[in-house]
Amino acid sequence: MKILHFSDTHLGYHELDKLSPSGINLREQDVYDSFQKVIDVALEIQPDLILHSGDFFHRPSPANRPMIFGLEQLSRLSEANIPIVVIAGNHETPKTIFTSPILKAFRTIPNVYPIFSQKYETFEFGDIVVHGVPHINDDMMELQEMDKIQPVEDKFNIILLHTSIGKTFMMDEYGEKLYPPERLELLNKFDYVALGHWHNFQKVGKLDTAWYSGSTERMSEAEAKSEKGFCVFDLEKGKKIVPEFIPIPTRNWVVEEIKKCNEKSISEIEEQLQKLADREDLKGALLSIHLEDIEPIQSVELSTRKIYAMITAPVHISIHRKFIVTETEKAGFQNKSESLVSLMKSFISDKIDDSEKAEELSKKAHYYFEIFDSGEYKNR
């Protein structure tokens, strides 16, 4: 039995003030194109079952275009009699009871099995039982639903989750979940754990057969060097599953770092930029340029307009300038930052009686100050 696993398609995502030839936001169109490529391959290889592990849509109330597109693509699978199970991720799960779950609309399409009601559900397809835990807003309710998870004997058991597993940190998204580490051993009882939330294809080292298929399109510069696509695997008794990653063509994203600008002349930096402009892989690409340790006067001479005039092949250029900081400025900023951390910790202690909660919030505050100090916040 052949299974296809994909995730984090984020239909409706849009970014940049650029339009496609058809007049749609360019990045929104990129997301649609990537999704359709997966469906095209699925119709070609005819898997017995398709799994989507969350964030089908980018928002809980998608606009007309992503909604219509998503229904059209699912209908293509339905007409080919290919069943698909979709769980809700944190992006499409309503934050309040006043918004109806958007995945409920999928119930109108034959062969589409959505799991969205913030509860554990299962579907059987012959010898396969698909278990799904969608995103659940309430932490206590989530644990109660996890208590119900139970593999079925003498069947192939697959579980879909949209969460962070095996990470010591999260993505700083609203409502995202960290899977309870004390419950990991249960997941090893499943033949395959189909994961969503992290956007790069990867195996969870702490589990035997748990895989993130990754997103189908790049959503940030952090994913620039990662291939996008989906997983395919075969279910065979007694055989450990190692999915095959199938990449799909996506818009190229080039990242160029020009380091130690303060040690270079303007002409030397411009020479590097010109070499970059001549690269063939920039045509139609997204380009991120990082000017490291640049002095203010250099930044004035290397204006954004000037760089845009030099490099014309990409569809979009983002320029990041990291200004050089003197030792005196660095020491002064560090003292200022440390003072802010102390003030924040003192404020939290005064306002929150629960010492454990106060400590947790203090650590989180310290974490964000470190992100700011390091400049990492620019990449988030």
FILUMLO-710154 format. One record per residue (C-alpha): x, y, z; residue in one letter; residue number from 1. Coordinates in steps of 0.1 Angstrom, whole numbers. Each point is the difference from the previous one (the first is absolute). Layout:
BEGIN
(pt (X; Y; Z); 'a'; NUM)
...
//
This chain:
BEGIN
(pt (0; 0; 0); 'm'; 1)
(pt (14; 33; -11); 'k'; 2)
(pt (-5; 31; 22); 'i'; 3)
(pt (7; 36; -8); 'l'; 4)
(pt (6; 25; 28); 'h'; 5)
(pt (2; 38; -3); 'f'; 6)
(pt (-7; 29; 23); 's'; 7)
(pt (2; 37; 7); 'd'; 8)
(pt (-14; 12; -34); 't'; 9)
(pt (-12; 33; 15); 'h'; 10)
(pt (-25; 8; -27); 'l'; 11)
(pt (-8; 37; 1); 'g'; 12)
(pt (35; 10; 11); 'y'; 13)
(pt (12; 32; -17); 'h'; 14)
(pt (30; 23; 4); 'e'; 15)
(pt (18; 27; -19); 'l'; 16)
(pt (-16; 27; -21); 'd'; 17)
(pt (4; -19; -32); 'k'; 18)
(pt (-26; -14; -24); 'l'; 19)
(pt (0; -31; -22); 's'; 20)
(pt (-8; 3; -37); 'p'; 21)
(pt (-36; -9; 8); 's'; 22)
(pt (-2; 29; 25); 'g'; 23)
(pt (2; -21; 32); 'i'; 24)
(pt (25; 7; 28); 'n'; 25)
(pt (31; -17; -13); 'l'; 26)
(pt (8; -20; 32); 'r'; 27)
(pt (-36; -10; 3); 'e'; 28)
(pt (1; -14; -35); 'q'; 29)
(pt (33; -18; 8); 'd'; 30)
(pt (-18; -18; 28); 'v'; 31)
(pt (-28; -11; -23); 'y'; 32)
(pt (24; -12; -26); 'd'; 33)
(pt (19; -21; 25); 's'; 34)
(pt (-32; -16; 13); 'f'; 35)
(pt (-12; -8; -35); 'q'; 36)
(pt (33; -17; -8); 'k'; 37)
(pt (-5; -24; 29); 'v'; 38)
(pt (-35; -8; -12); 'i'; 39)
(pt (13; -5; -35); 'd'; 40)
(pt (26; -25; 11); 'v'; 41)
(pt (-26; -17; 23); 'a'; 42)
(pt (-23; -6; -30); 'l'; 43)
(pt (29; -13; -19); 'e'; 44)
(pt (13; -26; 25); 'i'; 45)
(pt (-35; -8; 14); 'q'; 46)
(pt (8; -6; 37); 'p'; 47)
(pt (-24; -21; 21); 'd'; 48)
(pt (-3; 28; 25); 'l'; 49)
(pt (11; 36; 5); 'i'; 50)
(pt (7; 17; 34); 'l'; 51)
(pt (2; 37; 6); 'h'; 52)
(pt (13; 9; 35); 's'; 53)
(pt (-13; 35; 5); 'g'; 54)
(pt (1; 36; -10); 'd'; 55)
(pt (-19; -7; -32); 'f'; 56)
(pt (-10; 37; 1); 'f'; 57)
(pt (20; 29; 13); 'h'; 58)
(pt (-29; 15; 19); 'r'; 59)
(pt (-31; -13; 18); 'p'; 60)
(pt (-22; 21; -22); 's'; 61)
(pt (16; -2; -34); 'p'; 62)
(pt (-11; 23; -28); 'a'; 63)
(pt (-21; -12; -30); 'n'; 64)
(pt (30; -7; -23); 'r'; 65)
(pt (19; -25; 23); 'p'; 66)
(pt (-33; -16; 11); 'm'; 67)
(pt (-12; -6; -36); 'i'; 68)
(pt (35; -12; -11); 'f'; 69)
(pt (3; -24; 29); 'g'; 70)
(pt (-34; -15; -7); 'l'; 71)
(pt (7; -3; -37); 'e'; 72)
(pt (33; -19; 6); 'q'; 73)
(pt (-16; -24; 26); 'l'; 74)
(pt (-28; -6; -25); 's'; 75)
(pt (27; -12; -25); 'r'; 76)
(pt (11; -26; 25); 'l'; 77)
(pt (-36; -10; 8); 's'; 78)
(pt (-8; -5; -37); 'e'; 79)
(pt (30; -23; -2); 'a'; 80)
(pt (-13; -20; 31); 'n'; 81)
(pt (32; 8; 20); 'i'; 82)
(pt (-9; 5; 37); 'p'; 83)
(pt (17; 28; 19); 'i'; 84)
(pt (0; 7; 38); 'v'; 85)
(pt (6; 36; 11); 'v'; 86)
(pt (5; 12; 35); 'i'; 87)
(pt (-3; 36; 12); 'a'; 88)
(pt (32; 18; 9); 'g'; 89)
(pt (5; 31; 22); 'n'; 90)
(pt (-4; 23; -30); 'h'; 91)
(pt (-35; -10; -11); 'e'; 92)
(pt (-15; -8; 35); 't'; 93)
(pt (-23; 27; 12); 'p'; 94)
(pt (11; 18; 32); 'k'; 95)
(pt (-36; 4; 12); 't'; 96)
(pt (-33; -20; -1); 'i'; 97)
(pt (-15; 28; -21); 'f'; 98)
(pt (18; -11; -31); 't'; 99)
(pt (-10; -32; -18); 's'; 100)
(pt (29; -24; -8); 'p'; 101)
(pt (8; 5; -37); 'i'; 102)
(pt (9; -37; -5); 'l'; 103)
(pt (-36; -8; 7); 'k'; 104)
(pt (-6; 9; -37); 'a'; 105)
(pt (21; -30; -11); 'f'; 106)
(pt (-27; -23; 12); 'r'; 107)
(pt (-20; 9; -31); 't'; 108)
(pt (26; -17; -22); 'i'; 109)
(pt (0; -39; -3); 'p'; 110)
(pt (33; -17; 10); 'n'; 111)
(pt (11; 30; 21); 'v'; 112)
(pt (2; -7; 37); 'y'; 113)
(pt (7; 32; 21); 'p'; 114)
(pt (9; -1; 37); 'i'; 115)
(pt (-6; 35; 15); 'f'; 116)
(pt (-24; -2; 30); 's'; 117)
(pt (28; 3; 25); 'q'; 118)
(pt (-3; -36; 9); 'k'; 119)
(pt (18; -33; -8); 'y'; 120)
(pt (-16; -19; -29); 'e'; 121)
(pt (7; -31; -21); 't'; 122)
(pt (-8; -12; -35); 'f'; 123)
(pt (4; -35; -14); 'e'; 124)
(pt (11; -9; -35); 'f'; 125)
(pt (1; -38; -3); 'g'; 126)
(pt (31; -11; 20); 'd'; 127)
(pt (10; 36; 8); 'i'; 128)
(pt (-13; 20; 30); 'v'; 129)
(pt (8; 37; -2); 'v'; 130)
(pt (0; 18; 34); 'h'; 131)
(pt (-1; 38; 1); 'g'; 132)
(pt (5; 25; 28); 'v'; 133)
(pt (-7; 35; -15); 'p'; 134)
(pt (11; 32; 16); 'h'; 135)
(pt (-18; 5; 33); 'i'; 136)
(pt (0; 35; 16); 'n'; 137)
(pt (-6; -11; 36); 'd'; 138)
(pt (30; -18; 15); 'd'; 139)
(pt (-20; -21; 25); 'm'; 140)
(pt (-24; -11; -27); 'm'; 141)
(pt (29; -9; -22); 'e'; 142)
(pt (14; -23; 27); 'l'; 143)
(pt (-34; -16; 5); 'q'; 144)
(pt (-2; -7; -38); 'e'; 145)
(pt (35; -14; 0); 'm'; 146)
(pt (-10; -25; 27); 'd'; 147)
(pt (-24; -16; -25); 'k'; 148)
(pt (28; -8; -25); 'i'; 149)
(pt (2; -37; -5); 'q'; 150)
(pt (14; -20; -29); 'p'; 151)
(pt (-23; -28; -14); 'v'; 152)
(pt (15; -35; 1); 'e'; 153)
(pt (6; -19; -33); 'd'; 154)
(pt (-3; 32; -20); 'k'; 155)
(pt (24; 25; -15); 'f'; 156)
(pt (-2; 31; 23); 'n'; 157)
(pt (9; 35; -11); 'i'; 158)
(pt (-4; 31; 21); 'i'; 159)
(pt (-2; 36; -12); 'l'; 160)
(pt (12; 28; 23); 'l'; 161)
(pt (6; 37; -5); 'h'; 162)
(pt (25; 8; 27); 't'; 163)
(pt (36; 5; 10); 's'; 164)
(pt (18; -33; 9); 'i'; 165)
(pt (36; -4; 10); 'g'; 166)
(pt (7; 37; 1); 'k'; 167)
(pt (12; 20; 29); 't'; 168)
(pt (-15; 31; -14); 'f'; 169)
(pt (-31; 10; -21); 'm'; 170)
(pt (-6; 23; -30); 'm'; 171)
(pt (-16; 28; 20); 'd'; 172)
(pt (-33; -3; -17); 'e'; 173)
(pt (-33; 7; 16); 'y'; 174)
(pt (-16; -32; 15); 'g'; 175)
(pt (28; -24; -10); 'e'; 176)
(pt (4; -31; 20); 'k'; 177)
(pt (29; -20; 15); 'l'; 178)
(pt (-8; -37; 2); 'y'; 179)
(pt (3; -13; 36); 'p'; 180)
(pt (34; -18; 2); 'p'; 181)
(pt (-14; -25; 26); 'e'; 182)
(pt (-24; -12; -27); 'r'; 183)
(pt (25; -7; -27); 'l'; 184)
(pt (4; -37; 6); 'e'; 185)
(pt (-37; -6; -10); 'l'; 186)
(pt (8; 13; -35); 'l'; 187)
(pt (25; -28; -6); 'n'; 188)
(pt (-29; -24; 0); 'k'; 189)
(pt (-11; 15; -33); 'f'; 190)
(pt (12; -11; -34); 'd'; 191)
(pt (4; 36; -11); 'y'; 192)
(pt (-4; 34; 17); 'v'; 193)
(pt (-9; 27; -26); 'a'; 194)
(pt (10; 34; 14); 'l'; 195)
(pt (-7; 35; -10); 'g'; 196)
(pt (11; 35; 13); 'h'; 197)
(pt (38; 0; -7); 'w'; 198)
(pt (6; 10; -36); 'h'; 199)
(pt (30; -21; -9); 'n'; 200)
(pt (0; -37; -8); 'f'; 201)
(pt (15; -18; 29); 'q'; 202)
(pt (-2; -31; 23); 'k'; 203)
(pt (-6; 4; 37); 'v'; 204)
(pt (31; -16; 15); 'g'; 205)
(pt (-18; -11; 32); 'k'; 206)
(pt (-25; -21; -18); 'l'; 207)
(pt (2; -30; -23); 'd'; 208)
(pt (-22; 11; -29); 't'; 209)
(pt (-11; 36; 5); 'a'; 210)
(pt (6; 24; -29); 'w'; 211)
(pt (-7; 36; -8); 'y'; 212)
(pt (-8; 2; -38); 's'; 213)
(pt (7; 38; 1); 'g'; 214)
(pt (-19; 27; -17); 's'; 215)
(pt (-6; 1; -37); 't'; 216)
(pt (12; 36; -4); 'e'; 217)
(pt (27; 22; 17); 'r'; 218)
(pt (-15; 23; 26); 'm'; 219)
(pt (32; 17; 13); 's'; 220)
(pt (36; 6; -7); 'e'; 221)
(pt (8; -28; 25); 'a'; 222)
(pt (-14; -24; -26); 'e'; 223)
(pt (19; 14; -29); 'a'; 224)
(pt (24; -29; -4); 'k'; 225)
(pt (-26; -27; 7); 's'; 226)
(pt (-17; -20; -28); 'e'; 227)
(pt (-38; -1; 2); 'k'; 228)
(pt (-22; -30; -8); 'g'; 229)
(pt (-17; -30; 16); 'f'; 230)
(pt (6; -35; 12); 'c'; 231)
(pt (-10; -34; -15); 'v'; 232)
(pt (3; -33; 18); 'f'; 233)
(pt (-12; -36; -3); 'd'; 234)
(pt (-17; -19; 28); 'l'; 235)
(pt (13; -36; 3); 'e'; 236)
(pt (-3; -23; 29); 'k'; 237)
(pt (32; -3; 20); 'g'; 238)
(pt (17; 27; -20); 'k'; 239)
(pt (12; 32; 16); 'k'; 240)
(pt (-13; 31; -18); 'i'; 241)
(pt (25; 24; -15); 'v'; 242)
(pt (-19; 25; -21); 'p'; 243)
(pt (14; 12; -33); 'e'; 244)
(pt (1; 38; -3); 'f'; 245)
(pt (-13; 13; -34); 'i'; 246)
(pt (11; 36; -7); 'p'; 247)
(pt (-21; 23; -21); 'i'; 248)
(pt (12; 30; -19); 'p'; 249)
(pt (-5; 33; 19); 't'; 250)
(pt (11; 35; -4); 'r'; 251)
(pt (37; 3; 8); 'n'; 252)
(pt (11; 20; 30); 'w'; 253)
(pt (36; 13; 0); 'v'; 254)
(pt (18; 12; 31); 'v'; 255)
(pt (32; 21; -5); 'e'; 256)
(pt (21; 12; 29); 'e'; 257)
(pt (26; 27; -5); 'i'; 258)
(pt (21; -1; 32); 'k'; 259)
(pt (23; 26; 16); 'k'; 260)
(pt (-13; 28; -21); 'c'; 261)
(pt (19; 24; 22); 'n'; 262)
(pt (33; -15; -12); 'e'; 263)
(pt (-10; 5; -37); 'k'; 264)
(pt (-3; 30; -22); 's'; 265)
(pt (-33; 9; -17); 'i'; 266)
(pt (14; -11; -33); 's'; 267)
(pt (10; -34; 14); 'e'; 268)
(pt (-35; -5; 14); 'i'; 269)
(pt (-15; 11; -33); 'e'; 270)
(pt (22; -25; -18); 'e'; 271)
(pt (-14; -28; 21); 'q'; 272)
(pt (-35; 12; -6); 'l'; 273)
(pt (7; 1; -38); 'q'; 274)
(pt (12; -36; 1); 'k'; 275)
(pt (-32; -9; 18); 'l'; 276)
(pt (-20; 18; -26); 'a'; 277)
(pt (16; -21; -28); 'd'; 278)
(pt (-11; -33; 16); 'r'; 279)
(pt (-25; -20; -22); 'e'; 280)
(pt (-19; -14; 30); 'd'; 281)
(pt (-13; 34; 9); 'l'; 282)
(pt (-26; 2; -28); 'k'; 283)
(pt (-34; 0; 15); 'g'; 284)
(pt (14; -8; 35); 'a'; 285)
(pt (-3; 16; 34); 'l'; 286)
(pt (33; 15; 11); 'l'; 287)
(pt (11; 9; 36); 's'; 288)
(pt (31; 21; 3); 'i'; 289)
(pt (17; 3; 33); 'h'; 290)
(pt (25; 29; 4); 'l'; 291)
(pt (20; -9; 31); 'e'; 292)
(pt (19; 25; 22); 'd'; 293)
(pt (-9; 28; -23); 'i'; 294)
(pt (8; 36; 10); 'e'; 295)
(pt (-27; 26; -2); 'p'; 296)
(pt (18; 20; -27); 'i'; 297)
(pt (3; -31; -21); 'q'; 298)
(pt (-37; -7; 4); 's'; 299)
(pt (-8; 35; -13); 'v'; 300)
(pt (22; -6; -31); 'e'; 301)
(pt (-15; -35; -6); 'l'; 302)
(pt (-36; 11; 1); 's'; 303)
(pt (-28; -25; -6); 't'; 304)
(pt (-9; 18; -33); 'r'; 305)
(pt (36; -4; -12); 'k'; 306)
(pt (1; -37; 8); 'i'; 307)
(pt (-34; -5; -17); 'y'; 308)
(pt (14; 17; -31); 'a'; 309)
(pt (31; -23; 0); 'm'; 310)
(pt (-19; -33; 5); 'i'; 311)
(pt (-31; -3; -22); 't'; 312)
(pt (-6; -38; -5); 'a'; 313)
(pt (-17; -9; 33); 'p'; 314)
(pt (-37; 6; 5); 'v'; 315)
(pt (8; 14; 35); 'h'; 316)
(pt (30; 11; 19); 'i'; 317)
(pt (1; 4; 38); 's'; 318)
(pt (31; 18; 13); 'i'; 319)
(pt (11; -4; 36); 'h'; 320)
(pt (26; 23; 14); 'r'; 321)
(pt (18; -9; 32); 'k'; 322)
(pt (18; 31; 11); 'f'; 323)
(pt (34; -2; 17); 'i'; 324)
(pt (0; 7; 37); 'v'; 325)
(pt (30; 13; 18); 't'; 326)
(pt (12; -16; 32); 'e'; 327)
(pt (-11; 31; 20); 't'; 328)
(pt (-35; -2; -16); 'e'; 329)
(pt (-1; -37; 6); 'k'; 330)
(pt (8; 3; 37); 'a'; 331)
(pt (-26; 28; 4); 'g'; 332)
(pt (-27; -20; -17); 'f'; 333)
(pt (8; -31; 20); 'q'; 334)
(pt (-3; 19; 32); 'n'; 335)
(pt (-33; 15; -12); 'k'; 336)
(pt (-13; -34; -10); 's'; 337)
(pt (10; -16; 33); 'e'; 338)
(pt (-18; 28; 18); 's'; 339)
(pt (-32; -6; -20); 'l'; 340)
(pt (1; -37; 8); 'v'; 341)
(pt (4; 7; 37); 's'; 342)
(pt (-29; 25; -1); 'l'; 343)
(pt (-22; -25; -19); 'm'; 344)
(pt (7; -28; 25); 'k'; 345)
(pt (-7; 23; 29); 's'; 346)
(pt (-33; 11; -16); 'f'; 347)
(pt (-10; -36; -6); 'i'; 348)
(pt (8; -10; 36); 's'; 349)
(pt (-21; 29; 14); 'd'; 350)
(pt (-30; -7; -21); 'k'; 351)
(pt (-2; -38; 0); 'i'; 352)
(pt (-4; -19; 33); 'd'; 353)
(pt (5; -35; -15); 'd'; 354)
(pt (38; -4; 2); 's'; 355)
(pt (2; -27; -26); 'e'; 356)
(pt (-20; 20; -25); 'k'; 357)
(pt (21; 31; 8); 'a'; 358)
(pt (32; -19; -6); 'e'; 359)
(pt (-13; -14; -33); 'e'; 360)
(pt (-10; 35; -12); 'l'; 361)
(pt (34; 14; 11); 's'; 362)
(pt (18; -26; -21); 'k'; 363)
(pt (-22; 8; -30); 'k'; 364)
(pt (8; 37; 4); 'a'; 365)
(pt (37; -7; 2); 'h'; 366)
(pt (-3; -21; -31); 'y'; 367)
(pt (-15; 28; -20); 'y'; 368)
(pt (26; 25; 12); 'f'; 369)
(pt (27; -24; -12); 'e'; 370)
(pt (-17; -2; -34); 'i'; 371)
(pt (0; 38; -2); 'f'; 372)
(pt (36; 3; 11); 'd'; 373)
(pt (12; -25; -25); 's'; 374)
(pt (-20; 15; -29); 'g'; 375)
(pt (-17; -34; -5); 'e'; 376)
(pt (-34; 18; 2); 'y'; 377)
(pt (6; 13; -35); 'k'; 378)
(pt (-4; -36; -13); 'n'; 379)
(pt (-33; -7; 17); 'r'; 380)
//
